[in-house]
Amino acid sequence: MKSVASFALIYALSFSIIFGQRSTAHPYASTKPITAPVIFGAGIVSTVEDDLNAAFSPDGRNVYFTRNFPRNRLGVILVSEYKGRKWSSPQIAPFSGQFTDYDPFFSPDGSKIFFCTNRGSDGKVKADFDIWYVERSLPGWSEAKPAGAPVNSSTDEFYPSVAADGTLYFASNRPGGKGSYDVYRAKWTGSVFAEPENLGDAINLPTIELDNYISPDQKFLVFAANGRKDDLGGGSGDLYISFNQNGTWTPARNLGAQINSPAREYCPIGSPDGKYFFFTSFRGDLDKPLERRLSSYAEVESLAKSLLNGRGNVFQIDISALGVG
């Protein structure tokens, strides 16, 4: 029987083969405080197209994100690797590229990537979205597998987020919720997921709650909600936070103008080192009326080709902006 030390060595070697050597400073780290949201990965992760999500491998050297096509007809999960002091041109993740796939999320130990998809086990498109996952192996990633019941249902399941103990948080519009979409969690028993439980009135209202990020220690939850009265965009979608105090969730509060804008904010996630917060936003140059009339077609083209053209971009800010860390 191999010793624990031998197993740890094998684990570390397999990790470095797949993800590259660890470095003391994560590639997304900033030398200065980031107190206001800044675009992450301009031209690579955030482009003139509709880009969302930012799931980093535990060493921070690979980022998985989604390129969304108009009317959600296709969603492709892409991956960029940090090498040569820059992010590489994105490649299609080996488990994506045919169906509408969104919301990649690493398990804290890096052994799995969870995501949501409209694929079925029969290889055909489904009418609803389910949560699937791939497992890390020496060649790369395994074939994708459905999380199965009781997590998946005949309705939608979106935005998987996994705590350090394996508890899975996700959004669903399954019957019995408080609104069209609610946030649920399913505890990991060691072999299967337990029956999902609704997070209750502190999180879920008769509005839309989805895109939930749980901190690894489950001390706080950030989620997107659409249609609430305190939404800075009049209902377009803001990010909210709730804290777990001795097993009870505090009433969720809007994260305010430091993070939210008049446009839609969604897809929250923390960095592997716990120092940064990433999210997706539709904020842009046209969030308010123009101060003057456009004088040329070139200006129209410039607006359309700007990163701030109103399509999705990934933004980064210090996680302390959430009132945590």
C-alpha positions as CSV (number, residue, x, y, z in Angstrom):
1,M,0.0,0.0,0.0
2,K,1.3,3.4,-0.9
3,S,2.1,5.8,1.9
4,V,0.3,9.1,2.4
5,A,3.4,10.9,1.4
6,S,3.7,8.9,-1.8
7,F,0.0,9.7,-2.6
8,A,0.6,13.4,-1.9
9,L,3.6,13.4,-4.3
10,I,1.5,11.7,-7.1
11,Y,-1.3,14.1,-6.5
12,A,1.0,17.1,-6.8
13,L,2.7,15.8,-9.9
14,S,-0.6,15.1,-11.6
15,F,-1.8,18.6,-10.7
16,S,1.3,20.2,-12.2
17,I,1.0,18.1,-15.4
18,I,-2.5,19.4,-16.0
19,F,-2.4,22.9,-14.7
20,G,1.3,23.8,-14.8
21,Q,3.6,24.6,-11.9
22,R,2.3,26.5,-9.0
23,S,3.5,30.1,-8.5
24,T,3.5,32.1,-5.3
25,A,1.6,35.0,-7.0
26,H,-1.6,34.2,-8.9
27,P,-1.7,35.7,-12.4
28,Y,-4.9,37.7,-11.6
29,A,-3.2,39.3,-8.6
30,S,-2.8,43.1,-8.6
31,T,0.1,45.1,-7.1
32,K,-2.4,47.8,-6.1
33,P,-5.8,47.6,-4.4
34,I,-8.7,47.3,-6.8
35,T,-11.5,49.3,-5.1
36,A,-13.6,49.8,-8.2
37,P,-14.5,47.1,-10.7
38,V,-12.1,46.8,-13.6
39,I,-12.4,44.7,-16.8
40,F,-10.5,41.4,-16.5
41,G,-8.7,39.8,-19.4
42,A,-9.5,42.5,-22.0
43,G,-9.4,41.1,-25.5
44,I,-9.1,37.5,-24.2
45,V,-11.8,36.8,-21.6
46,S,-13.7,40.1,-22.0
47,T,-14.3,41.0,-25.6
48,V,-16.8,42.8,-27.8
49,E,-18.8,39.6,-27.7
50,D,-21.0,38.4,-24.8
51,D,-18.6,36.9,-22.3
52,L,-19.5,35.6,-18.8
53,N,-18.1,33.5,-16.0
54,A,-14.5,33.3,-14.6
55,A,-13.7,30.0,-13.0
56,F,-10.0,29.7,-12.1
57,S,-8.1,26.5,-11.5
58,P,-6.8,26.3,-7.9
59,D,-3.3,27.6,-9.0
60,G,-5.0,30.4,-10.9
61,R,-3.2,29.7,-14.2
62,N,-6.2,28.5,-16.1
63,V,-9.5,30.4,-16.4
64,Y,-12.7,28.9,-17.8
65,F,-15.4,31.2,-19.1
66,T,-18.3,31.2,-21.5
67,R,-18.9,32.9,-24.9
68,N,-22.7,33.3,-25.3
69,F,-24.3,33.6,-28.7
70,P,-27.4,35.8,-29.5
71,R,-30.7,34.6,-28.0
72,N,-28.8,31.9,-26.1
73,R,-28.7,29.6,-29.1
74,L,-25.2,28.4,-28.2
75,G,-22.9,28.8,-25.2
76,V,-19.3,27.6,-25.4
77,I,-17.1,27.1,-22.4
78,L,-13.6,28.4,-23.3
79,V,-10.3,28.1,-21.4
80,S,-7.3,30.4,-21.4
81,E,-3.9,29.5,-19.9
82,Y,-1.5,32.0,-18.3
83,K,1.9,31.5,-19.9
84,G,4.7,33.9,-21.0
85,R,3.2,36.5,-18.6
86,K,0.0,36.7,-20.5
87,W,-3.3,34.9,-21.0
88,S,-3.3,32.7,-24.1
89,S,-5.8,32.8,-26.9
90,P,-8.9,30.9,-25.7
91,Q,-9.5,27.3,-26.7
92,I,-12.7,25.3,-26.5
93,A,-12.9,23.3,-23.3
94,P,-12.8,19.6,-24.2
95,F,-16.3,19.0,-22.7
96,S,-18.0,21.9,-24.6
97,G,-18.6,23.2,-28.1
98,Q,-21.8,21.4,-29.3
99,F,-24.6,22.3,-26.8
100,T,-25.5,25.4,-24.8
101,D,-23.0,25.2,-21.9
102,Y,-22.6,27.8,-19.1
103,D,-21.3,28.4,-15.6
104,P,-18.1,26.4,-15.1
105,F,-17.1,26.0,-11.5
106,F,-14.1,24.2,-10.0
107,S,-14.5,22.1,-6.9
108,P,-12.2,23.6,-4.3
109,D,-9.7,20.8,-4.7
110,G,-9.6,21.2,-8.4
111,S,-10.6,17.6,-9.1
112,K,-13.9,18.4,-10.9
113,I,-15.4,21.1,-13.0
114,F,-19.2,21.5,-12.7
115,F,-21.2,23.3,-15.3
116,C,-24.8,23.5,-16.6
117,T,-25.9,22.4,-20.1
118,N,-29.0,21.6,-22.1
119,R,-27.5,18.3,-23.3
120,G,-29.2,15.0,-22.5
121,S,-27.7,11.6,-21.7
122,D,-28.9,10.5,-25.2
123,G,-26.7,13.1,-26.8
124,K,-29.6,15.3,-27.9
125,V,-30.7,18.8,-26.9
126,K,-33.0,19.0,-23.9
127,A,-35.8,21.5,-23.2
128,D,-34.2,22.3,-19.8
129,F,-30.7,22.7,-18.3
130,D,-29.0,20.3,-15.9
131,I,-25.8,20.3,-13.9
132,W,-23.0,18.1,-15.3
133,Y,-19.4,17.6,-14.3
134,V,-16.0,16.4,-15.5
135,E,-13.3,14.8,-13.4
136,R,-9.6,15.5,-13.6
137,S,-7.3,12.7,-14.8
138,L,-3.7,12.5,-16.0
139,P,-4.7,12.9,-19.7
140,G,-6.9,15.9,-18.9
141,W,-10.6,15.7,-18.2
142,S,-13.0,12.8,-18.2
143,E,-16.1,12.5,-20.3
144,A,-18.9,14.7,-19.0
145,K,-21.4,13.1,-16.6
146,P,-24.8,14.4,-15.3
147,A,-25.0,15.1,-11.6
148,G,-28.3,13.1,-11.7
149,A,-31.2,13.1,-9.3
150,P,-32.0,14.6,-6.8
151,V,-30.0,17.6,-8.0
152,N,-31.2,17.5,-11.6
153,S,-34.9,17.6,-12.4
154,S,-37.3,18.1,-15.3
155,T,-36.9,21.8,-14.8
156,D,-33.8,24.1,-15.0
157,E,-30.7,23.8,-12.8
158,F,-28.2,26.6,-13.2
159,Y,-24.9,27.9,-11.7
160,P,-23.3,25.1,-9.7
161,S,-21.1,26.3,-6.8
162,V,-19.3,23.9,-4.5
163,A,-18.2,24.4,-0.9
164,A,-15.1,22.8,0.6
165,D,-17.2,20.0,2.2
166,G,-18.7,19.2,-1.2
167,T,-22.1,20.9,-0.6
168,L,-23.5,21.9,-3.9
169,Y,-25.4,25.2,-4.3
170,F,-27.4,25.9,-7.4
171,A,-30.5,27.7,-8.8
172,S,-33.6,26.0,-10.0
173,N,-37.2,26.7,-11.0
174,R,-38.4,23.4,-9.7
175,P,-41.9,23.2,-8.1
176,G,-42.3,24.4,-4.5
177,G,-40.0,27.4,-4.7
178,K,-40.8,30.9,-3.6
179,G,-40.4,32.5,-7.0
180,S,-39.6,31.6,-10.6
181,Y,-36.0,30.7,-9.7
182,D,-34.7,30.0,-6.2
183,V,-31.3,29.1,-4.7
184,Y,-30.9,25.6,-3.3
185,R,-28.2,23.5,-1.7
186,A,-27.6,19.7,-1.7
187,K,-25.2,18.3,0.9
188,W,-22.6,15.8,-0.2
189,T,-23.0,12.6,1.8
190,G,-19.7,11.1,0.7
191,S,-21.2,9.1,-2.2
192,V,-24.3,11.0,-3.4
193,F,-26.0,14.4,-3.1
194,A,-28.8,14.6,-0.5
195,E,-32.2,16.0,-1.3
196,P,-31.8,19.7,-2.2
197,E,-33.2,22.2,0.3
198,N,-34.4,25.7,-0.5
199,L,-32.3,28.4,1.3
200,G,-35.4,30.1,2.6
201,D,-36.9,33.6,2.9
202,A,-33.6,35.4,3.7
203,I,-32.4,34.5,0.2
204,N,-35.4,33.7,-1.9
205,L,-38.3,36.0,-2.6
206,P,-41.1,35.9,-5.2
207,T,-38.5,37.5,-7.6
208,I,-35.8,35.7,-9.6
209,E,-32.7,34.4,-7.6
210,L,-29.9,32.6,-9.4
211,D,-26.2,32.7,-10.1
212,N,-25.1,31.9,-6.6
213,Y,-21.5,31.8,-5.3
214,I,-20.9,30.1,-2.0
215,S,-17.6,30.8,-0.2
216,P,-15.6,27.6,0.5
217,D,-16.3,27.8,4.2
218,Q,-20.0,28.6,3.6
219,K,-19.8,31.8,5.6
220,F,-21.3,34.0,2.9
221,L,-23.4,33.6,-0.3
222,V,-23.4,36.1,-3.2
223,F,-26.2,35.7,-5.8
224,A,-27.9,37.6,-8.5
225,A,-31.6,38.7,-8.2
226,N,-33.8,40.3,-10.8
227,G,-36.9,42.4,-10.1
228,R,-36.2,43.5,-6.5
229,K,-37.3,47.0,-5.4
230,D,-33.8,48.0,-4.4
231,D,-32.3,47.0,-7.8
232,L,-30.1,49.9,-9.1
233,G,-31.2,49.3,-12.6
234,G,-34.9,49.2,-11.9
235,G,-35.1,45.4,-12.0
236,S,-32.4,44.5,-14.6
237,G,-30.4,42.4,-12.1
238,D,-28.1,43.2,-9.1
239,L,-25.8,41.2,-6.9
240,Y,-26.8,40.5,-3.2
241,I,-25.0,39.0,-0.3
242,S,-26.1,37.0,2.8
243,F,-24.0,35.8,5.7
244,N,-24.3,32.5,7.5
245,Q,-24.5,33.2,11.2
246,N,-24.6,30.0,13.3
247,G,-26.6,28.2,10.6
248,T,-29.0,31.0,9.9
249,W,-28.8,33.2,6.7
250,T,-29.0,36.9,7.3
251,P,-31.5,38.9,5.1
252,A,-29.8,39.4,1.8
253,R,-28.6,43.0,1.1
254,N,-27.8,44.7,-2.2
255,L,-24.1,45.1,-2.7
256,G,-24.6,48.7,-3.7
257,A,-23.1,51.0,-6.3
258,Q,-19.5,50.0,-5.6
259,I,-20.3,46.8,-7.5
260,N,-23.8,47.1,-9.1
261,S,-24.7,49.4,-11.9
262,P,-27.8,50.5,-13.8
263,A,-27.1,47.4,-16.1
264,R,-27.3,43.7,-15.2
265,E,-24.8,42.1,-12.9
266,Y,-24.6,38.3,-12.5
267,C,-22.2,35.3,-12.4
268,P,-20.4,36.1,-9.1
269,I,-17.3,34.0,-8.1
270,G,-14.4,34.3,-5.7
271,S,-10.8,33.8,-6.7
272,P,-9.0,30.6,-5.4
273,D,-6.8,32.6,-3.0
274,G,-9.9,34.3,-1.6
275,K,-8.6,37.8,-2.3
276,Y,-10.6,38.9,-5.3
277,F,-14.2,38.9,-6.5
278,F,-15.2,38.4,-10.1
279,F,-18.6,39.0,-11.8
280,T,-20.2,39.6,-15.1
281,S,-21.8,42.9,-16.1
282,F,-23.6,44.5,-19.0
283,R,-22.5,48.0,-18.0
284,G,-21.2,50.1,-20.8
285,D,-20.9,53.4,-22.6
286,L,-24.7,53.6,-23.2
287,D,-25.9,53.2,-19.7
288,K,-27.0,56.8,-19.8
289,P,-28.1,59.1,-22.6
290,L,-25.4,60.5,-24.9
291,E,-24.4,64.1,-24.1
292,R,-24.2,65.0,-27.8
293,R,-25.4,63.7,-31.2
294,L,-23.0,61.3,-32.9
295,S,-21.4,63.1,-35.8
296,S,-20.1,60.2,-37.9
297,Y,-20.5,56.6,-38.8
298,A,-17.0,56.0,-37.4
299,E,-18.3,56.9,-34.0
300,V,-21.1,54.4,-34.3
301,E,-18.6,51.7,-35.3
302,S,-16.3,52.7,-32.4
303,L,-19.2,52.3,-29.9
304,A,-20.1,48.9,-31.4
305,K,-16.6,47.6,-31.3
306,S,-15.9,48.9,-27.7
307,L,-15.5,46.5,-24.8
308,L,-18.2,48.6,-23.2
309,N,-20.8,48.1,-25.9
310,G,-23.3,46.7,-23.5
311,R,-22.5,43.0,-23.9
312,G,-21.2,40.9,-21.1
313,N,-17.7,41.5,-19.7
314,V,-16.0,40.0,-16.7
315,F,-15.0,42.4,-13.9
316,Q,-12.6,42.1,-10.9
317,I,-12.5,43.9,-7.6
318,D,-11.0,43.2,-4.2
319,I,-13.1,40.8,-2.2
320,S,-13.0,43.3,0.7
321,A,-15.6,45.3,-1.3
322,L,-18.1,42.7,-0.2
323,G,-17.5,43.4,3.5
324,V,-15.6,40.1,3.9
325,G,-12.0,39.0,4.0
